[in-house]
Amino acid sequence: MATPSETLVSLVGSDPLMLGLVGGLVIAVLNTVGAAGILVVRDPSERTLDGLMGFAAGVMLSASFTSLLLPGIDFAEQPAYQASIAGVTLGGVVPVLIGFTLGVVLLDRGEEIAPEIGEVITGRMGRDADLDQARVSATVLFILAITLHNMPEGLAVGVGFGSGNVGDGIALMLAIGIQNIPEGLAVSISARDAGLGSSFYAVVAGIRAGVVEIPLAVFGAVAVTVAAPLLPYAMGFAAGGMLFVISHEIVPSTHARGNEHVATMGLMIGLAVMLTLDVVLA
């Protein structure tokens, strides 16, 4: 019986560009499925949403270590994936830590400029519609934050396929795709509740947050294939961005409304699911 890796390769080939494109499409489609959930699940409770977002955090937490950081260190120990800077060869944990730091810094800076972007957007909206500016501003910032943290997710899937280990790429694709479902739903509900328009607009808002994942998945797959020494840095970068999002956004928001227990249980379930996928698809 063919393995998942063999099945995928037989369908789309072994070209990292095509694998990255498929991976990006899958996770973006699942984001869309979550966003469209508002048409079915009209009014989920805060407890349910916090549990689902906790699940998403657990998936990302496990994936950061099992599919990115640890494999990245393994790759960095191989001469083919090592780069020399000023005559010094960087290997082992160092390239991964450099990439990790860059991922954290980028997401942190993105968080800092998000309010400025939100002010521009909501200022324009205010001239065209009679909306609660405080709620709209908070919603725009939330959508921007989700979009920012979708970036390392898309890159992670592409890097997973670009590493040459199709099993790791599939595990990341499925795990990130699964956790995109509650994310997409959360974005749509936030947009609708702020009065930004119909449920259709809310779905569009959720889809928009996931669109960035497709080009980044392709870029990640191609970049690490063309320049193999980039792989450990890219893996560290993607993990740093995802772990920043977990600690800075998801955990605080899911623990802010008295639902910390269900959010924690959701995180544990998500972690267990990703660990299982990592073993089964290896």
C-alpha positions, 0 to 999 in steps of 0.5 A: 500500500502506497504511503501518503508521501508516495501518493502525493508524489504520484499525483503532482510529481516531486518538483518542490515548486509544485509540492509547495503550491499544492501545500499552500492551496490546501492550507488556504482552502481550509482557511476558507472552509473555516471562514465560510463556517459562519454561514452554518455556525451563526453564533458559536460561544466564546468558550467554543472559540477559545477551545478551538483556538487553543487547539490551533495553538497546540498544533502550531506548538508541536509543529514548531518543534517536531517539523521545524526546529529539530529537523532544522538542527539536523540539517544544519549539521550536514555539510550540504546545508552549511554556509560559511560567513567570513570563513566561519562555517555555521552549523548545528543549532546556530543557523536555526537560532538565527532564523528563529530570532529573525522570525520573532523580530519580524512578527514583533515589528509587524505587531508594532506597525499594525495599529498604524495600518489599522488607523489608515483603514478605519479612518477611510471606513469612517468617511464612508459608513456609520460604524463603531470605530472602536470595534472596527479598529479592534477587528481590523487589528485582529485580521491584520494579526491573523494575516501576519501570523499566516505568513510563517505558516505558509512559509513553514509548509513550503520549507517542509516540502523544500527540505526533500522530506515529503512526509514532513511537508504533508504533516505540516500541511495537514496540521496547519490546514486543520488549525486554519479552520478555527482561525478562519471562523474566528476572523469571519465572526470578528468581522461580522460582529464589528458590523463590517457588512454581511456574512459574505463580507465576513467570509471574504475577510477570513479568506483574505487572511489566508491568501498570503499562505500560497505564495509564501509556501511556493517561495519557501519550497523554491528558496530552500531548494535553490539555496540549500544552506537557507533551509535551517535558517528558514525552518528556524524563521518559520518556527520563531514566527509561529511560537511568537504568535502562540505566546503573544496572541493566541494564549492571552486571548483564549485565557482572557474571558475565563475559558482558560481550562477549555483553551488549555485542553484544546491546546493539549489535544492539538499538540497530541494530534500534530505529534500523531500526524508527525509519526504516522506521516514520517 
